């Protein structure tokens, strides 16, 4: 996967965080989706971006599958 994919996730589209999250995606673990709220969620590895694209930290977040699909990712 290209590490150029940047997602801006609303709070409702990822677990265990608050507020919007901007993430440069490095990898999506498609092998083991987590069932939650009657739909699949996926572990996404990436780098959190701050204002003006500044790299803040590497993260692993659990993201709603339909949000990933709407970004064009094959699941």
C-alpha positions as CSV (number, residue, x, y, z in Angstrom):
1,X,0.0,0.0,0.0
2,X,1.2,3.5,-0.8
3,X,2.2,5.4,2.3
4,X,0.7,8.5,0.6
5,X,-2.9,7.7,1.5
6,X,-4.1,10.2,4.1
7,X,-7.3,9.7,5.9
8,X,-9.1,12.3,8.0
9,X,-11.2,10.3,10.4
10,X,-14.2,11.6,12.3
11,X,-14.4,10.5,15.9
12,X,-17.2,8.1,15.0
13,X,-15.0,6.3,12.4
14,X,-12.2,5.1,14.8
15,X,-12.2,3.6,18.3
16,X,-10.6,4.8,21.5
17,X,-10.0,8.4,20.5
18,X,-11.6,11.8,20.6
19,X,-11.9,14.4,17.9
20,X,-10.9,14.2,14.3
21,X,-7.7,12.2,13.4
22,X,-5.5,12.8,10.4
23,X,-3.6,9.6,9.6
24,X,-1.0,8.8,6.9
25,X,-1.8,5.1,6.3
26,X,1.1,2.6,6.0
27,X,-0.8,-0.7,6.4
28,X,-4.3,-2.0,6.9
29,X,-4.5,-5.5,8.6
30,X,-7.2,-7.0,6.4
31,X,-6.7,-10.5,7.9
32,X,-8.4,-10.0,11.3
33,X,-11.3,-7.6,11.2
34,X,-12.9,-6.8,14.6
35,X,-16.6,-7.2,14.7
36,X,-18.1,-4.1,16.5
37,X,-21.4,-2.3,16.2
38,X,-22.6,-4.9,13.7
39,X,-19.8,-4.2,11.1
40,X,-16.1,-5.0,10.6
41,X,-13.4,-2.7,11.9
42,X,-9.8,-3.0,10.9
43,X,-6.4,-2.3,12.6
44,X,-4.7,0.5,10.6
45,X,-1.0,1.3,11.1
46,X,0.1,4.9,10.3
47,X,1.5,8.2,11.3
48,X,-0.7,10.9,12.9
49,X,-0.4,14.2,11.2
50,X,-0.9,17.6,12.8
51,X,-1.3,21.0,11.5
52,X,0.2,21.6,8.0
53,X,1.1,17.9,7.7
54,X,3.6,17.8,10.6
55,X,4.3,14.2,11.7
56,X,3.3,13.7,15.3
57,X,3.6,10.0,16.1
58,X,3.1,6.5,14.8
59,X,-0.2,4.9,15.7
60,X,-2.3,1.8,15.4
61,X,-6.0,2.6,15.3
62,X,-9.1,0.5,14.8
63,X,-11.1,2.0,11.9
64,X,-14.6,1.4,10.6
65,X,-14.5,-0.8,7.5
66,X,-17.0,1.3,5.5
67,X,-14.9,4.4,6.1
68,X,-11.9,2.6,4.6
69,X,-14.0,1.4,1.7
70,X,-15.2,5.0,1.1
71,X,-11.5,6.0,0.8
72,X,-11.1,3.5,-2.0
73,X,-9.4,0.7,-0.1
74,X,-10.2,-2.9,-1.1
75,X,-11.1,-4.9,2.0
